[in-house]
Amino acid sequence: MPSQIDAFGERTGSAAVAPINGWVPDESKPCFGLPGVVAPTGYFDPLGFCQTGMALNEVKRYREAEVQHGRVAMLASVGYLAGEAISGPFGLTGPANDQLAQVPIPAFIILTAFIGSVETARALIGWEEPENKPGSRTLWTLRDSYYPGDLGFDPLGLKPTDPDGFANMQTRELQNGRLAMLGVAGMCSQELVNHKTVMATIEFYQQVYSGINPYEGINPYDVL
């Protein structure tokens, strides 16, 4: 039976799906057999984001979101440390959380336009064109031939050509992205609380755990 789009924008039917990067969706496996399961936790989904019975399109959308957020977080983790360690353009200084507000308006507009163009290109590659009719939800439907996160951008030629190699690299990317999302959330939260750079916070607690009063000789009104 050919696959169809139901009223909720999910693909139904049992039509065969061609392998994508060596992956063939398997309903009997968690996340339809997508890579990303590693020891010692194995398949770890305590909140049930990918419960049994979920539509393939929905699982692919979740994986797309995970991969893309992981990539952004990996860039952000480097940006936090590098942006605070060296003097950036436009004289940006201080905690990374505060640096975006220091960007000149023209540069901010260019940055916003660039991000918008990249996201538009990603949507054109991975998503089906929405049907222009009332009640249509094809806006949320990924292409059958699209592998979540595979935008065809590989300037260094790192993408393996064999299925096992691709699955292994995809798992490594996911694991590093997951760690980066946790790390960036921690750095962002820390700077929101104490308004110090990451390295300044590390130095502060090094003094604390060494028995040195980091506030010694500092006017308390300067701290506030």
Phi, psi and chi 1 to 4 in degrees:
 res  aa     phi    psi   chi1   chi2   chi3   chi4
   1 MET       -  129.4 -178.9  178.6   69.8      -
   2 PRO   -66.8  151.1   24.1  -34.0      -      -
   3 SER   -76.0  150.4   61.3      -      -      -
   4 GLN  -137.1  168.2  -61.4  176.2  -21.8      -
   5 ILE  -103.1  122.5  -56.0  -63.0      -      -
   6 ASP   -83.4 -174.2   65.5   14.4      -      -
   7 ALA   -65.7  -16.0      -      -      -      -
   8 PHE  -103.7   11.7  -62.2   98.5      -      -
   9 GLY    77.9   13.5      -      -      -      -
  10 GLU  -102.0  146.5  -52.7  -63.1   -9.2      -
  11 ARG   -83.5  132.7 -163.4  165.5  -66.9  -77.5
  12 THR  -120.9  170.2   61.6      -      -      -
  13 GLY   100.4  170.0      -      -      -      -
  14 SER  -117.5   30.3   56.5      -      -      -
  15 ALA   -64.9  143.5      -      -      -      -
  16 ALA   -66.4  139.3      -      -      -      -
  17 VAL  -107.3  128.8  178.6      -      -      -
  18 ALA   -67.8  145.9      -      -      -      -
  19 PRO   -58.3  138.8  -22.1   33.4      -      -
  20 ILE  -121.4  115.0  -46.1  172.0      -      -
  21 ASN    53.6   33.5  -66.7  -36.4      -      -
  22 GLY    84.4   -3.5      -      -      -      -
  23 TRP   -96.2  129.3  167.9   67.3      -      -
  24 VAL  -119.4  120.3  178.0      -      -      -
  25 PRO   -54.5  130.0  -23.8   33.6      -      -
  26 ASP  -125.7  109.5 -173.2  -15.3      -      -
  27 GLU   -62.3  -21.0  -69.1 -177.8  -82.5      -
  28 SER   -79.9   -9.1   66.2      -      -      -
  29 LYS  -110.1  152.8  -62.4  179.6 -179.9  179.3
  30 PRO   -59.7  138.5  -21.5   32.4      -      -
  31 CYS    55.4   31.1  -72.1      -      -      -
  32 PHE    57.1   25.5  -74.0   85.5      -      -
  33 GLY    83.6   12.4      -      -      -      -
  34 LEU   -64.6  148.1  -78.2  167.1      -      -
  35 PRO   -64.9  168.1  -18.9   31.0      -      -
  36 GLY   125.1   -3.5      -      -      -      -
  37 VAL   -93.7  123.3  177.7      -      -      -
  38 VAL  -136.1  159.0  -65.9      -      -      -
  39 ALA   -74.4  153.9      -      -      -      -
  40 PRO   -91.9   -5.5   33.6  -35.8      -      -
  41 THR   -79.8  -26.1   59.6      -      -      -
  42 GLY    67.9 -146.9      -      -      -      -
  43 TYR   -73.2  111.2  177.5   65.1      -      -
  44 PHE  -117.0  106.5 -176.1   74.7      -      -
  45 ASP  -147.2   66.2 -177.1   25.4      -      -
  46 PRO   -64.5  -24.6   24.3  -34.6      -      -
  47 LEU   -92.8   -2.5  -61.5 -178.9      -      -
  48 GLY    69.3   38.4      -      -      -      -
  49 PHE   -67.5  -30.0  -77.4  110.2      -      -
  50 CYS  -122.4   67.0  -70.2      -      -      -
  51 GLN   -72.5  158.0  -58.1  176.5   36.2      -
  52 THR   -61.0  134.4  -58.0      -      -      -
  53 GLY   100.7   -8.1      -      -      -      -
  54 MET   -70.4  149.2  -70.9 -179.7   62.8      -
  55 ALA   -69.9  148.7      -      -      -      -
  56 LEU   -57.5  -42.5  173.2   59.9      -      -
  57 ASN   -61.0  -38.8 -179.5   67.0      -      -
  58 GLU   -68.4  -40.9 -170.4  171.2    2.4      -
  59 VAL   -63.7  -41.3  171.7      -      -      -
  60 LYS   -64.4  -37.2  -72.5  176.0   65.3  175.7
  61 ARG   -65.7  -40.9  -81.2 -165.2  -70.9  115.2
  62 TYR   -63.0  -42.7  -78.8  154.3      -      -
  63 ARG   -66.2  -40.1  173.5   51.9   56.9   87.6
  64 GLU   -57.0  -46.4  171.3   78.6    5.9      -
  65 ALA   -63.9  -40.9      -      -      -      -
  66 GLU   -65.2  -45.4 -178.4 -179.1   24.3      -
  67 VAL   -63.6  -48.2  171.0      -      -      -
  68 GLN   -67.0  -41.8  -62.6  -60.2  -18.8      -
  69 HIS   -65.4  -35.7  -78.6   83.3      -      -
  70 GLY   -63.8  -41.2      -      -      -      -
  71 ARG   -65.0  -43.9  -70.5  169.3  177.4  171.1
  72 VAL   -62.3  -41.1  170.7      -      -      -
  73 ALA   -66.0  -37.7      -      -      -      -
  74 MET   -63.6  -42.1  -74.6 -172.3  -79.7      -
  75 LEU   -64.5  -41.1  -68.9  173.4      -      -
  76 ALA   -65.8  -38.6      -      -      -      -
  77 SER   -62.9  -39.5   62.4      -      -      -
  78 VAL   -68.8  -40.9  174.4      -      -      -
  79 GLY   -63.0  -39.6      -      -      -      -
  80 TYR   -58.7  -50.7 -100.0   80.6      -      -
  81 LEU   -71.8  -46.1  -61.4  175.0      -      -
  82 ALA   -69.5  -41.4      -      -      -      -
  83 GLY   -65.2  -27.4      -      -      -      -
  84 GLU   -90.1  -20.1  -65.6  176.6   -9.8      -
  85 ALA   -87.0  -31.4      -      -      -      -
  86 ILE  -124.1  158.0   60.8  177.1      -      -
  87 SER   -76.3  120.2  178.6      -      -      -
  88 GLY   -90.6 -178.3      -      -      -      -
  89 PRO   -66.3  157.3   25.3  -33.8      -      -
  90 PHE    65.4   14.7  -47.0  116.6      -      -
  91 GLY    69.4   30.7      -      -      -      -
  92 LEU   -67.7  129.8  -54.0 -179.4      -      -
  93 THR  -140.3  169.1   59.4      -      -      -
  94 GLY    84.5 -169.0      -      -      -      -
  95 PRO   -57.5  145.3  -23.0   33.4      -      -
  96 ALA   -59.5  -32.7      -      -      -      -
  97 ASN   -58.6  -29.9  -79.7   11.3      -      -
  98 ASP   -93.6   -8.3  -59.0  -24.6      -      -
  99 GLN   -75.7  -30.8  -68.8 -173.8   11.4      -
 100 LEU   -62.1  -35.7 -173.8   60.8      -      -
 101 ALA   -69.1  -15.6      -      -      -      -
 102 GLN   -89.9   -9.1  -57.8  172.7   30.6      -
 103 VAL   -70.2  130.5  176.3      -      -      -
 104 PRO   -59.1  148.5  -22.6   33.0      -      -
 105 ILE   -54.0  -48.0  -65.0  -61.7      -      -
 106 PRO   -57.6  -42.2  -24.9   36.4      -      -
 107 ALA   -67.2  -36.1      -      -      -      -
 108 PHE   -65.0  -38.9 -176.1   81.6      -      -
 109 ILE   -64.6  -42.9  -67.0  174.6      -      -
 110 ILE   -63.0  -43.2  -66.2  173.6      -      -
 111 LEU   -61.0  -44.2  175.2   63.4      -      -
 112 THR   -63.2  -42.0  -56.9      -      -      -
 113 ALA   -65.0  -38.1      -      -      -      -
 114 PHE   -64.5  -47.1  171.7   75.1      -      -
 115 ILE   -61.0  -42.1  -65.9  173.6      -      -
 116 GLY   -62.2  -40.0      -      -      -      -
 117 SER   -68.1  -37.8   63.3      -      -      -
 118 VAL   -65.6  -43.9  170.2      -      -      -
 119 GLU   -66.8  -35.7  -73.5  -62.5  -68.6      -
 120 THR   -65.2  -42.7  -60.5      -      -      -
 121 ALA   -63.0  -40.1      -      -      -      -
 122 ARG   -62.7  -40.5 -178.0  168.0   71.2   92.5
 123 ALA   -65.8  -39.1      -      -      -      -
 124 LEU   -67.6  -31.9  -68.3  173.5      -      -
 125 ILE   -76.8  -45.2  -66.8  171.7      -      -
 126 GLY   -96.3  -24.1      -      -      -      -
 127 TRP  -105.6  146.9  -90.2 -101.6      -      -
 128 GLU   -71.6  149.5  -68.8 -169.7   -0.1      -
 129 GLU   -65.9  128.4  -70.4   72.3   13.8      -
 130 PRO   -67.0  143.0   24.5  -33.4      -      -
 131 GLU   -80.2  132.4  -63.3  178.1   -3.1      -
 132 ASN   -87.7   73.3 -173.6   20.8      -      -
 133 LYS  -151.9  151.5   64.0 -179.1 -177.9  179.8
 134 PRO   -57.4  136.6  -23.5   33.8      -      -
 135 GLY    83.2   -5.9      -      -      -      -
 136 SER   -72.3  136.3  172.8      -      -      -
 137 ARG  -124.7   28.3  -65.4 -169.8   60.2  177.7
 138 THR   -69.9   -7.1   51.3      -      -      -
 139 LEU   -57.7  -27.4  178.1   66.2      -      -
 140 TRP  -103.2   15.2  -50.0  110.9      -      -
 141 THR  -101.8  124.6  -56.4      -      -      -
 142 LEU   -83.5  154.1  -86.9   67.9      -      -
 143 ARG   -67.3  144.9  -58.5 -178.0 -170.3  -82.9
 144 ASP   -59.2  -34.2  -75.5  -18.8      -      -
 145 SER   -87.5    2.9   59.1      -      -      -
 146 TYR   -97.1  127.0  177.3   67.3      -      -
 147 TYR   -93.1  127.5 -173.9   94.2      -      -
 148 PRO   -51.6  119.2  -26.6   34.9      -      -
 149 GLY    92.2  -11.6      -      -      -      -
 150 ASP   -89.6   92.4 -172.3    1.1      -      -
 151 LEU   -93.6    1.6  -57.9  172.9      -      -
 152 GLY    80.2   11.5      -      -      -      -
 153 PHE  -100.1  104.9 -178.8   74.6      -      -
 154 ASP  -148.2   67.1 -176.6   26.6      -      -
 155 PRO   -63.2  -24.1   22.6  -33.4      -      -
 156 LEU   -95.0   -1.2  -61.5 -179.8      -      -
 157 GLY    64.4   39.8      -      -      -      -
 158 LEU   -88.1  -13.8  -61.1  176.9      -      -
 159 LYS   -69.7  119.6  178.0 -178.3  175.6 -179.5
 160 PRO   -65.8  152.1  -19.5   32.6      -      -
 161 THR   -95.7  -18.1   54.7      -      -      -
 162 ASP   -94.2  148.0   63.2  -68.0      -      -
 163 PRO   -57.3  -44.4  -25.8   35.0      -      -
 164 ASP   -65.0  -41.8  -69.9  -20.3      -      -
 165 GLY   -64.5  -39.6      -      -      -      -
 166 PHE   -66.1  -44.1  178.8   84.3      -      -
 167 ALA   -61.6  -38.7      -      -      -      -
 168 ASN   -65.7  -45.2 -178.3  -89.7      -      -
 169 MET   -67.5  -36.7  177.6  167.2  -77.9      -
 170 GLN   -63.6  -40.1  174.1   78.4  142.6      -
 171 THR   -64.0  -42.1  -61.6      -      -      -
 172 ARG   -64.0  -40.9  -76.1 -175.4  -73.7  165.1
 173 GLU   -63.8  -43.0 -178.7 -176.4   24.9      -
 174 LEU   -62.1  -44.8  -76.0  164.8      -      -
 175 GLN   -64.8  -42.7  -69.0  -61.6   97.5      -
 176 ASN   -67.2  -37.0  -78.3  -79.1      -      -
 177 GLY   -67.1  -39.6      -      -      -      -
 178 ARG   -63.3  -44.2  -69.7  161.8  178.5  167.3
 179 LEU   -63.5  -40.9  178.6   60.5      -      -
 180 ALA   -64.9  -37.9      -      -      -      -
 181 MET   -62.5  -41.9  -74.4 -171.8  -81.8      -
 182 LEU   -66.2  -43.2  -68.3  173.0      -      -
 183 GLY   -63.3  -45.3      -      -      -      -
 184 VAL   -66.8  -38.5  169.3      -      -      -
 185 ALA   -60.7  -39.2      -      -      -      -
 186 GLY   -66.7  -44.5      -      -      -      -
 187 MET   -65.0  -43.2  -70.6 -172.3  -76.8      -
 188 CYS   -63.3  -44.5 -178.8      -      -      -
 189 SER   -64.3  -42.8  -59.9      -      -      -
 190 GLN   -60.1  -43.3  166.7 -108.2  -59.2      -
 191 GLU   -72.2  -29.2  -66.7 -169.4    0.0      -
 192 LEU   -67.5  -31.0  -74.5  171.9      -      -
 193 VAL   -81.7  -50.0  170.9      -      -      -
 194 ASN  -109.9   -5.7   64.1    7.5      -      -
 195 HIS    56.8   35.6  -58.0  -76.2      -      -
 196 LYS  -117.4  157.2  -65.4  178.6 -179.1  -68.0
 197 THR   -69.6  167.2   64.1      -      -      -
 198 VAL   -61.2  -47.2  174.2      -      -      -
 199 MET   -67.8  -35.9  -67.5  -51.6  -60.4      -
 200 ALA   -64.1  -36.1      -      -      -      -
 201 THR   -68.2  -41.4  -61.4      -      -      -
 202 ILE   -62.0  -44.6  -67.4  175.2      -      -
 203 GLU   -63.7  -38.2  -68.0  170.5    1.5      -
 204 PHE   -59.7  -48.2  176.7   88.8      -      -
 205 TYR   -76.3  -23.3  -76.6  105.2      -      -
 206 GLN   -63.1  -39.9  -77.5  178.2  -25.6      -
 207 GLN   -67.0  -42.6  -68.7  179.3  -46.0      -
 208 VAL   -59.8  -48.4  170.7      -      -      -
 209 TYR   -75.8  -10.6  -66.5  127.2      -      -
 210 SER   -94.7    2.6  -61.8      -      -      -
 211 GLY    83.4   14.0      -      -      -      -
 212 ILE   -99.8  135.1  -58.4  172.7      -      -
 213 ASN   -79.9  108.2 -178.1    3.3      -      -
 214 PRO   -67.4  -15.1   24.3  -33.1      -      -
 215 TYR   -96.2    0.2  -65.7  114.5      -      -
 216 GLU   -63.3  128.4 -173.7  175.0   -1.5      -
 217 GLY    81.0    5.9      -      -      -      -
 218 ILE  -106.2  132.9  -61.5  178.0      -      -
 219 ASN   -67.6  123.3 -172.1  -35.9      -      -
 220 PRO   -58.6  -26.3   18.6  -31.3      -      -
 221 TYR   -73.2  -24.5  -68.4  102.3      -      -
 222 ASP   -70.8  -34.6  -67.9  -21.9      -      -
 223 VAL   -66.9  -41.7  176.3      -      -      -
 224 LEU   -71.5      -  -63.6  175.1      -      -
